[in-house]
Every structure is written in structure tokens, then in C-alpha cells.
Amino acid sequence: MTDEALEPDRGTVPADAAAPPAFVGRRRELKELREDIARTGLDTLSGRKAKAPRARVLLVAGRPGSGRTALAEEFARQTAPDYPGGLLRARLTTSGGERVPTERTARELLEALGEPTPPGADGDELTSALRAALAGRRALLLLDDAADAEQVDPLLPDDSDCLVVATAEGPLTGIPDVRPCTLGGLDTPAAVELLTARIGSVRVTVDPRAAETLAEECAGQPAALALAGGWLAAHPKASVADVAKQLHDMPAERGALARAFRLVYESLPAPAQRTLRLLPLAPAGAVDAHTASALAGCSIAAAQSTLEDFAALALVRPAADGQYLLPGCLVPLLRALLETGERPAEVQLARARMLERTVRLLQSCLAVIEPDGEESEVIGSPLPGVPAPGGRSAAPPRALRFPDARAAGAWLDGRLPVLTAAARLAVADGELDTLARRLVAALVRALAAHRGTDAAAPELYGLHGLVLDVAERRGLHRERAAALLNLGDLDHDTGRTRAALDRYRAALDAGRAANDPYATGRAMESVGGAYQELGDWHRAADWFGRALAQSLSRGERADEARLNGRLGSVHTYAGRYGEALRCWRSAAAGYRKLADVPGRARALSEMARVQEYAGRPEESLHTCRAAIDLAREAGDQRLQAALQVRLADTLDRLGDPAAARLHRAAADRLLGDDPAACEIRSASG
């Protein structure tokens, strides 16, 4: 039989066939779940008192393809009005069968609640924050595809007003008061109803017994029935009895779902079969036309048409924004076909094409969001040595372009879980490290441009960790230093100063191994900043001095001025005013050579502060006036106002209240009554 004969007919779905219902049957199971909400707990019946009030857990147990997720979703839809705190969803197992770390799940749930998620926080910290966020909030949690109780237990709210609905293949041993609602196949009327909705009522009415037989051959499994119904809808000339006979003649040991899948798979043309076999390579089980096109090596239009055919056959499920989801129950079957039908080299080539397409889409996204961005290879970037996307690169093909920055940002937000999953898979592969590095670099830059570094910090932390994994595996010392510095900065910003200090020290070793003076200088300065944060002024001054010595040897004037300022701040905190004044004078002289008027003004303002602390008010008065002149030249009104207030305070101490009032009035005219305007930050900030 030719491929053309096997190709599904287009536009031949019966006119009386409605859109497949999202849910049919299971009335008894829904009633049991509703009754179980208010049922007395097992601990109460046995006379034991629970340690703390916790959310009631309802479990929907069943094999993949039994419709457990559909039942849980329908129950959540019906019950959601009783839980004004909101409905939260999380999938605990990936489409490939890997467990989702509890840390990642808790972070996703916190983000859904609009709660902050500190970058680098561990699972215990995030689950504790999740329980705190759900306290006093009557919420409904749907935890899909749990592997065991250890995944579910840390996510349970400590609030009896909350409800948790979990789905799993077996019992959740270890969680008290869980009564599993175990699913078998659909009853015959519901199975026939599902079949009728997909193929229309004519063929079912003509031979109702054949429809019941087909339901029996599919063991009442919704996934198997959907596949058989999709095949019948695509082949309107075939009878229901013929399909039932074909399934009956297949080896029984395969199971109903495997037989129905084999029926659909063997009816596809060879190119579609190959595309379907490659779909398990799609990260997070989500695929769109670009992903399918790259995997199969075909055009985007052909890939889109193939995905639409797959959706009609129930091989994929349509999702938002042009994406399709691969049903988890089909992934093991597809992986088996992938292993037997594709050579390892072809699989690796398909994965490389997919990653390359993702990189190009991220480059196009960044080019629209930040059209004037230029290439950079500094150590603070995600991957030194990896050219930055965007900038002066050639324009991408029309199919990869975004119409405007808003569309590019929406694409990045909507695809972010898939993009991060792609980065993790690329790094875990171990054989595509160059592509993995380019992908992570493009994703980091696009996120930072779209959301800003602070807002994107939780995602950036994980991405920098992936960079570190690749750098350590490949012995790339400069990239290792960059990743450690970026991770250290994020640790420092979230208050984990000791962890940041360890990162900075490791970055210093990596920078020395790479013979990179910029990396070592940045690491030494960061170590000094960590000690300054910890209040260890002696060690902070020592490390700032080391960084300053390197800058002096290399003639880096901007770094010299900045480091002199940081040394001056540390000496000021330590009460060593003479050394502090020398450092601030050097900083001011450096900024003067650089023609940096704002920097020089702030350095002089800090000199005035130190002179005041040292009991030299006349000198402070003179320095402060010079700083005001420079601030006026630089157009920094906030600094002018703050210096005017400091000048007024000094004049009060010198016994000239009239002049002090004049300067306070000048400060009020500059920035009104905003007290924050009177704060002067050191140049080290």
C-alpha cells in the first residue's frame, strides 16, 4: 500500500461529529471525590490527633491513559468555586518520566501566587515560603503525575481549609488520610459517547454493537478510544467493526493503548512517522511548528500541517500559543520507536537542529527587544568567548522574525519553561556543549533584556549553574570564573554572603588558572566586598588593596578610582580616618583625570564626611562647597541637596545657624521635602 493511500483524508470528518468532549463519564468517581472532602479523617477515627492541621489530600490513581488527569481537572473545575484562594497546578513528572525537583515545583507555585522567589533558594526554604503563602488562603492545588509521597508531602499546605488533588499511578504511602480513587476503564455508555463525539453518530447508529466491541477492545481507556476515534475520523470509509477487528487481531500482550497507537502509527505516511518518532526529543513534551520543523528537517508549513494531523488523531493535544503537548502515556511507546527506528547519529543531528533553531529564535527575540545591543565578551556576561546574539548580526529569515518587541516578549514569557527545559537537556546531553553554551548565553541575554536582571534573577541563577556545569566538565576556566562570579553576585544580593564568598574565592582560582587579569581583579574586589558586608574591615581592606595593586600595574584608571573609593569606605567604617582621607583624595584625583565630574563630586562629598568624623569641620566645610560646585556642574540635584543639608549641619556645629537655614532652604528648593534626597551614598555603591 502506498503512502498516499495511508495518508489521512482531509476535510472528511462527518458533519454531525462534534468537537471531542473534554470529559465524559466518571460520575461515580466524581461523587466519591466530592464526598471524601468532608469525610472524617482516619486519624480521627482511630483516636489519634494529627500533629498539625493539614490540607485534605484526594488521590486519583490509575495507569497512564486511564484519564486520571482529565478526571482530576474536571473535579477541580467543579470544585474551584468553593476555593476562592485560587486553583494552582503543577506537574511533578516530566513527559520523559523524570521527577521534577521539589524546588522547581515550589518556585512555580510561588510565582503563580505572585510571591517572590529568591534566586538560589533551596527546596526547604521555598516549600516553607509556599506554606506561609497558603496560610489562611482557601486554595485548591492540583498536583499531577506524582511519582511518590516524597514529592507531594513537602508541598502540602498547613491549612485544613486548603484541598490537594493529586494524580499518581499507585498509592501515596506515607501521607495520612489519603483514600485513593482508583480508575479502571470507562463504562460502555461513556466509552461509546466519547467515540461518537469523535466520529459522529452515523457509524455508531448503524452498528451499535460494533461500537461496544471497539470500546471493549480499547478496555475503556480514554487514550486508546481517542486514538481509535481519531483514526476512524480520518478514514470515513472504514467501519467501526473493521477497526475493532484490527485491534482484536493484534497481539494481546501489547495492551489496549499500545494496540490503538500501533493502528494509528502504521496508517501514517513515512515522513509523518519519522516526525512522530522524533517528538519525544522536544523539551518538556511541548512542541510547536518550529520545533517539529527542526527535528524532522522539513519546512515550517509542513511541520504545522503535520502537527494539526497529529492533533486530529489524538497523538498530541493542542495548547496555547500554537504549542502542542505530547501525552505522557504515549512517550514510552514513542521512545521505543525512536530507539529502533532511528540511528543514534540521526537522533543527535535532530537534537542539534532543534537547539540551533532555538538559539536563532532567541537571537531574533533579543534583536527586537534590544535592537541597538552590541556584542560583548566581558566576564560579567554569561559566557565569555561566546559572541553575543543580536547587535550587528545578519537579519534572521522571515519565518524566525518577530513583528515587534511586545510579540517577542510574549513569546519569551510563554516559552520560558520550554526554553529552560531545553537548556537543561542540552547541558545534560554532554555531547552538544557548544550548542548548549550558545543556547544558555542567548537565553540569559534575552531574559535580562526583557525582564531586567533583578526580575529575572531566579531564572538566571539556574542558567548560570548550567554554565558552571559545562565549564567544569570541559575545563573552561574563564567561563567557570564568569559563572561563579555571576552566581556569587546573586547569592550576595539575596543575603547569602558566606556562600557568595566561597563562590568568589573559587572564581579567583579559576581566573588565575585562565590567566585572566580581569577575572582575578573582579574576584578580588568581590571577595573584599563580601568581607565588607560581613563587617571584617581588615580583610576587606586587604582584598581591595590587592585588587588596587593589580589595577595600578595595568594602568586601569577607572578601576583605580573606584577601588580607592571602596578602600576609603572600609577605612571610614573602621575609624581609620587618615587612611580614609588619603584614599578618597586618590579617588577624587583619579576621577579628575578621567573627566568624570559626578564621580569626583561624590568622592569629595565622602571626603567631607570623613573630615567631619575626624573633627575637622572647617576643612569639611571647604570640601563640601567644592563638592556642591561639582554636583551643580554635573546636574545632580539629589547630591546638591544632600550636600546642602550636610553643609547646614556643619554650620550649626560651627555656630552659624543663619547660614545653616539658608542652605536648608536651598536644599528644599532643589528637591522639596523628600528626606531620601538628603542621603549621600559612598562612591563604592
HELIX and SHEET records of a PDB file:
HELIX    1   1 ASP A    3  LEU A    6  1                                   4    
HELIX    2   2 ARG A   27  ILE A   37  1                                  11    
HELIX    3   3 LEU A   42  LEU A   45  1                                   4    
HELIX    4   4 ARG A   68  THR A   79  1                                  12    
HELIX    5   5 ALA A   80  ASP A   82  5                                   3    
HELIX    6   6 THR A  102  ALA A  112  1                                  11    
HELIX    7   7 GLY A  123  LEU A  134  1                                  12    
HELIX    8   8 ALA A  149  VAL A  152  1                                   4    
HELIX    9   9 ASP A  153  LEU A  155  5                                   3    
HELIX   10  10 THR A  188  ILE A  199  1                                  12    
HELIX   11  11 VAL A  202  VAL A  206  1                                   5    
HELIX   12  12 PRO A  208  GLU A  217  1                                  10    
HELIX   13  13 PRO A  222  ALA A  234  1                                  13    
HELIX   14  14 VAL A  240  ASP A  249  1                                  10    
HELIX   15  15 ALA A  252  ARG A  254  5                                   3    
HELIX   16  16 ALA A  256  GLU A  266  1                                  11    
HELIX   17  17 ALA A  270  LEU A  278  1                                   9    
HELIX   18  18 LEU A  279  LEU A  281  5                                   3    
HELIX   19  19 PRO A  283  GLY A  285  5                                   3    
HELIX   20  20 ALA A  289  ALA A  296  1                                   8    
HELIX   21  21 ILE A  300  ALA A  312  1                                  13    
HELIX   22  22 ALA A  320  GLY A  322  5                                   3    
HELIX   23  23 GLY A  328  LEU A  330  5                                   3    
HELIX   24  24 VAL A  331  GLY A  341  1                                  11    
HELIX   25  25 PRO A  344  ILE A  369  1                                  26    
HELIX   26  26 ARG A  398  LEU A  400  5                                   3    
HELIX   27  27 ALA A  405  ASP A  429  1                                  25    
HELIX   28  28 ASP A  433  ARG A  451  1                                  19    
HELIX   29  29 ALA A  457  ARG A  474  1                                  18    
HELIX   30  30 HIS A  477  ASP A  493  1                                  17    
HELIX   31  31 THR A  497  ALA A  513  1                                  17    
HELIX   32  32 PRO A  517  GLU A  533  1                                  17    
HELIX   33  33 TRP A  537  ARG A  554  1                                  18    
HELIX   34  34 ARG A  557  ALA A  574  1                                  18    
HELIX   35  35 TYR A  577  LYS A  593  1                                  17    
HELIX   36  36 VAL A  597  TYR A  613  1                                  17    
HELIX   37  37 PRO A  617  ALA A  634  1                                  18    
HELIX   38  38 GLN A  637  ARG A  653  1                                  17    
HELIX   39  39 PRO A  657  LEU A  671  1                                  15    
HELIX   40  40 PRO A  675  CYS A  678  5                                   4    
SHEET    1   A 5 LEU A  87  ARG A  91  0                                        
SHEET    2   A 5 LEU A 140  ALA A 146  1                                        
SHEET    3   A 5 LEU A 163  ALA A 168  1                                        
SHEET    4   A 5 ARG A  56  ALA A  61  1                                        
SHEET    5   A 5 PRO A 180  THR A 182  1                                        
SHEET    1   B 3 ALA A 286  VAL A 287  0                                        
SHEET    2   B 3 TYR A 324  LEU A 325 -1                                        
SHEET    3   B 3 ARG A 317  PRO A 318 -1                                        
END                                                                             
